[in-house]
Amino acid sequence: MGILLIVFLILVGFLLLLLEFVVIPGITIAGIGGVLFFIAGVYLAFHTYGILTGILSSLFIVILVPLLFYKIFKSNTGKKMILDSQITGKANTIDTSTIHVGDEGLAVTRLASFGRIKINGQIMEARTITDFIDAKTRIKIIDISSDGIIVEPLK
């Protein structure tokens, strides 16, 4: 009965840590519970069967449990559990072959520091260094940089 209880405690600890890593990541009750079950299993092994069994169960937890996690997460099933999506989009890319300093256009929205403009048939985001520019106001590009497009109202 004693060895089955030790194996059960270690198995429950492993399952709780797996639950912690897969379902509810972070330091939660499942992770703390998994570690406590490991400690209880090792304590019971030392107390019931002596030093050799306690050391073997400790080595099992320290060496084989991480290897089991590694094998699980490298398997096809484990790869389905891991988030590996990549962001490929870019924010406000400016096509400098069609838009140049001095081009004129129209403010699509109000530019209260930032807003949308229409230049050469393209709608994009721009900012103004002056006060506000109302929607449907004619604008002119005064600078194009990596920060974005800077416009001013036409006089």
N, C-alpha and C positions, 0 to 999 in steps of 0.2 A: 504494500500500500504506500509506503514511504517514497519509493522511487517513482511511482506513477504520479504522486502528488508533486514531486519536484519537476518532472517532465511537464506536467500540466501547468504549473506556475510559469515555467520558462516559455512554454508555448503561448499562454495567454499574454505574457509580457511581449513576446514577438508580435502577436496579432494586434495588440494595442499600439505598439510603435508603428506597425504598418498602417493601421488606421490613422494614426497621427500624421504620417508622411503623405498619405494619399488623399484622405477625405478632409481632414480638419487641420491643415498645417499651422504651425505656431506652437507655442508652449501652452498646451491645454491639459485637461484632466487625463486624456488618453495617453499622452506622452509621459506624464508624471506617473500615471498608473502602470504603464509598461515598465518603467524603471523600478517602481516599487515591487512589481511582481518578479522581476529579475533578482532584486535584492532578497526577497522572501525565499525564492527558490535556492539561491546560493546559501543563505543562512540555514535553511532546512537541510541542505546537503551537508554542510559542515557539522551541524548539530546532530543529525541522525547517523550519518555514515562516516564521519571523520574528515581528516585533513585532505586525503587523496581525492575523495569524491568531491569535496568542496572546491579544491583547486581545479579539477577536471571540469566541473560545471562552470566555474568562473572563466576558464579558458574557452569553453564552448561559447559563452556569451560574448566574450571579448573578441574572439577570432571568427567563429563561424557565423554568428548573427550578422555582422557587417558583410561577410561574403554572401550570405543568403539575400540580403537587401540588394547588393550589387547585382547578383544574378537575376533577381526579380525585375529590377528596373532596366536591365539590359535586354531582357526578353521582349518578344513582340507584345505581349500583354502589358508589360511594364512601360513600354514606349507609348502605348495608347493613353497611359495615365499621366504622362509628362506633357506639360504645355511647351510646345516648341515653335509656335507661330512667330513669324518675323514681320516687322513693319517695313514695307518697301516704299511707302508714299513719301512725298516731300511737301513741305509747306511753302506755298507761295513761290513757285519757281517762275523766274522771269525770263522770257524769251527775248534776249537782247537783239536778235536779228530782225524782229518786227517792231520793237518798241525802242524809241530813242529819246534822248533829252531834247526838249523842244516840241515834241508831239502834243497835239491838242486833242481833247476829248470831252467827256461829259461825266459829271458826278452822278452815279446811279443812286447812291444813298447819301445821307448827310455825313460829311467828314467832320466828326467831332474828335479831332486828332486822327482817328482811323476811319476808313469807310471804303466803299466799293466804287470803282470808276470803270468807264468804258473807253478804251483807247484802241483804235484800229480794229474794231469789231471784237475785241477781247475784253471780258469783264474780269477785273482783278482787284486786289486790295491795295490801297495806297494810304499815305498819311500826309498831313499838311503841317507846315511849320507855322502857319499863320493861325488866326483864330479858327472859326468854323467855316465850312463851305457847305451851303445848302444843296439838297438834291436838285438835279437838272441844271446845275450851274456849269458853264464852260470852264474847263481847267487846262493847265499846261504843265507838262512834266519838267521839273527843274533839276532833278537828280535821280539817278538809278544806282543803287548800291546793293551790297549783300543783305542789308537790313530791309530793303524794299524800295518802293517808288515814292518819291516826294513830289507833291504837286502844289500848285498855287492857283488861285482863281484868275481867269483872264480879266483884264481891265477893259 
